[in-house]
């Protein structure tokens, strides 16, 4: 049973007080992807789109920008709460900027981004999320390092001035370099 993206956002905000908007939308993307891969059904019905800053739940973003409150609140089922808890534990320490860089390296956002107009948006298809997250694209293995914003920030700062032109790292290459950096 899918719930409202407003309810998922409220649960994320309850777990991360002061949650910035950019970070919220990236966490919603990860919640949807992990939930689809685990349960075979969406966590929430609202579509996710590729925007310049990464994945965004446009209906939620516009509703909150206009100050439109959700019509009703729903208690989230246990599976939804488990997904939210997992995503917060896995990605919650990263900043919105860190998550923007991470999502930009992932196939679902890249596929949608390739089809969108400059400064526009294009829907990230659920099938792309299922494919990506079921194939382990989001580093679910126990030996994958937990991502910490300080470590990622240091790594990103050292990567900001490459000696050669960027090569368009894919997610696996980014994870490998991150793992190497964290483990010395």
C-alpha positions in Angstrom: 0.0 0.0 0.0 1.5 3.3 -1.1 1.3 6.3 1.2 1.6 10.0 0.6 5.0 11.5 -0.1 3.9 14.2 2.5 3.8 11.4 5.2 7.1 10.0 4.2 8.6 13.5 4.3 7.1 14.0 7.7 8.7 10.8 9.0 12.1 11.8 7.5 11.8 15.2 9.2 10.9 13.6 12.5 14.1 11.6 12.3 16.3 14.4 11.0 15.2 17.7 12.6 15.8 20.7 10.4 16.1 18.6 7.3 16.9 20.9 4.4 14.7 20.6 1.2 17.4 19.4 -1.1 18.4 16.6 1.2 14.8 15.7 1.8 14.1 15.1 -1.9 17.3 12.9 -2.3 16.3 10.9 0.8 12.8 10.4 -0.7 14.4 9.1 -3.9 16.4 6.6 -1.9 13.3 5.6 0.1 11.4 5.0 -3.1 14.2 3.1 -4.7 14.9 0.8 -1.8 11.2 0.2 -1.1 10.5 -0.7 -4.7 13.5 -3.1 -4.8 12.6 -4.7 -1.5 8.8 -4.9 -1.6 8.1 -4.7 -5.3 5.7 -1.8 -4.8 6.1 2.0 -4.5 6.4 3.6 -1.1 4.5 6.6 -2.4 2.6 7.3 -5.6 4.1 10.7 -6.5 6.5 10.6 -9.4 10.2 11.5 -8.9 11.8 13.6 -11.6 15.3 14.6 -12.6 15.9 18.3 -12.0 19.2 20.2 -12.2 19.8 19.5 -8.5 19.0 15.8 -8.8 15.9 13.8 -8.0 12.9 15.8 -6.8 9.3 14.8 -5.9 7.8 17.7 -7.8 4.3 17.5 -6.4 5.6 17.7 -2.8 8.1 20.5 -3.7 5.4 22.7 -5.3 2.9 22.0 -2.5 5.4 23.0 0.1 6.6 26.0 -1.8 2.9 27.2 -2.0 2.3 26.4 1.6 -0.4 23.8 0.7 -0.8 21.4 3.6 -1.5 17.7 2.9 -5.2 16.8 3.1 -4.8 14.0 5.6 -2.1 12.3 7.5 -1.7 8.5 7.4 0.1 6.3 9.9 2.9 4.6 8.0 2.9 0.8 7.9 5.9 -1.1 9.4 7.5 -1.8 6.0 7.5 1.9 5.2 9.0 2.8 8.6 11.7 0.2 8.1 12.6 1.6 4.7 12.8 5.1 6.1 14.9 3.9 9.0 17.3 2.1 6.6 17.6 5.2 4.4 18.2 7.5 7.3 20.9 5.2 8.7 22.5 4.8 5.3 22.4 8.3 3.9 21.2 10.6 6.7 24.7 11.9 7.7 25.3 13.2 4.2 24.6 16.7 3.2 22.2 17.7 0.4 25.2 18.5 -1.8 26.8 15.1 -1.1 23.5 13.4 -2.0 23.2 15.6 -5.1 26.6 14.4 -6.3 25.8 10.8 -5.4 22.4 10.8 -7.2 24.0 12.4 -10.3 26.3 9.4 -10.5 23.4 6.9 -10.6 21.7 5.4 -13.6 18.1 6.4 -12.9 18.9 10.1 -12.6 21.3 9.9 -15.6 18.7 8.3 -17.8 16.1 10.9 -17.0 18.6 13.7 -17.2 19.7 12.7 -20.7 16.1 13.3 -21.9 15.2 16.5 -20.1 15.5 20.0 -21.5 18.0 22.4 -19.9 16.6 23.6 -16.5 13.6 21.3 -17.0 12.6 18.0 -15.5 12.0 14.5 -16.8 10.3 11.7 -14.9 12.5 9.0 -13.4 10.6 5.8 -14.3 9.9 3.3 -11.5 11.3 0.5 -13.6 14.6 2.3 -13.7 14.6 2.5 -9.9 13.7 -1.2 -9.5 16.4 -2.2 -12.0 19.1 -0.1 -10.3 18.3 -0.8 -6.7 17.7 -4.5 -7.2 21.0 -4.9 -8.9 22.7 -3.5 -5.8 23.5 -0.2 -7.4 23.0 1.6 -4.1 25.7 -0.2 -2.1 23.6 -2.4 0.1 26.3 -5.0 0.9 27.6 -5.2 4.4 31.1 -4.6 3.4 30.3 -1.3 1.7 31.4 1.6 3.8 28.8 3.7 5.6 28.9 7.1 4.1 29.8 10.0 6.4 29.5 13.6 5.3 32.9 14.6 6.6 34.7 11.8 4.7 32.7 12.4 1.6 33.2 16.2 1.8 37.0 15.7 2.1 37.0 13.2 -0.7 35.0 15.6 -2.9 37.2 18.5 -2.1 40.3 16.6 -3.1 38.5 15.6 -6.3 37.5 19.1 -7.3 40.6 19.9 -9.2 41.3 16.9 -11.4 44.7 16.7 -13.2 42.8 15.6 -16.3 39.4 16.1 -17.7 36.6 14.3 -15.8 35.8 10.8 -17.1 32.1 10.7 -16.2 32.5 8.3 -13.3 29.8 5.8 -12.9 28.5 4.8 -9.5 30.7 1.7 -9.1 33.9 3.8 -9.8 32.8 6.4 -7.3 32.1 3.8 -4.6 35.4 2.1 -5.3 37.3 5.3 -4.9 35.4 6.2 -1.8 36.1 2.8 -0.3 39.8 3.2 -1.1 39.9 6.7 0.3 38.2 5.6 3.6 40.4 2.5 4.0 43.6 4.3 3.4 
